[in-house]
Amino acid sequence: MGLTKSQIFTDNQNNLATLCKVLGHPARIAILQYISNQKSCICNDLVEEIGLAQATISQHLKELKKNNLIQGEIEGKKMCYCINIKQWNLVKQQLDTFFITTKQNCC
């Protein structure tokens, strides 16, 4: 979708589309699932757990962080990540609103 075409859609439509695009990669889903199942922030465990190269994991983490789905802090040379609960509550609200307002009137 070109930048000019996105102007004809509402902010909610554009935000939901961006969210779906970020969540549209199975590696990101695996990363999110792993992080969300931990009792504390995780540091450098993802390469072994997910099975992808460090550079690939870093790119996915960058996208997730850019979209505020995860948050991280630098501890020495390590970057520690956890789920951004506040952002996930907003995501849930967006999806709930989408499905609540969708009328099922076929088949």
N, C-alpha and C positions, 0 to 999 in steps of 0.2 A: 504494500500500500504506500503510495507516494505521500510525501509530506503535505502537499496541497489537498489531496483527497481526504485526509484525516480531518480537515476543517469542516467537512459537511456532516460529520457525525458528532454526537454529544460527547461531553467529557466522560460520562459514565461508559459509553460504548467504547471509546478509545482506551480508557483505563482497563476495562475488562478484557479487551483484545490484547493489550500489552501483557497483562497478567497471564492470559492463556498461552501466549507465545513463550513467555519465560518458563511456564510449567510444561511446555510441549516437548521437552527433551527427557527421555527416560533416565539419563544420568543425573539430572537435577532432581528428579523425583526420588531416586535412590539416595542421593545426598541428603535431601530434606528428611526422608524417612529415617535415615541413620542418625542424623543430628537430633531429630525430635524424640527418638527413643533413648537418648542418653540422659543420665541424671544430672549432668553438669556440662559446661561448655567443653567442646572437644578440640584437641590440638593435634594436628598432623597425623591423625589415624585414618584419614580417608583414602589414601592411596592403597593401603593394604585391604581395607574394607570394601571399597568399590571396585578395585581392580583396573583402574585407569592410570595413565601417566600423571605425574605431579603437575605438569603444565596444563593438561586437560582439566584436571580437578580445579586448578587455580582459576581457569577461565570460567568454569561453571560457578564457582564460588563468587567470582567477581560479578557475574550477572545476577545471582541471587541477592548479593549484598546491595548492588546498585538499585534493585527494586525493593529493598528493605525487607525482604522475606527472611533474611538472617541478619544477625549483627555480630560484630567481632571486635576483639580487643587485642592489641599487641602486648605480649608478655615476653620480654627479651627478644629472642629471634623467632619466637613462635607467634602464630596468629590463632586465636581461639574463637570458635564460633558457637552460636546457639540460635535457636529460633526466635524471631522477633514476634512475640505474642501479640503485641499491640497491632502490628501490621496484619497478622493472620486473622485477628478479629475483624478488621476492616475487609479483608478478602472474603471471609465468611458472610459478612453483611452484604457485600456486593453480589455474591452468588445467590444468597437467599432472596435478595430483591429481584434478581433476574428470574429465578424460577417461580417466585410468587406471582410476578406480573405476567408470566407466560401462560397464555390460555391454551388448554388442550382442547381443540375443537375439530379434530380430524380423526379418522379411523376409529 
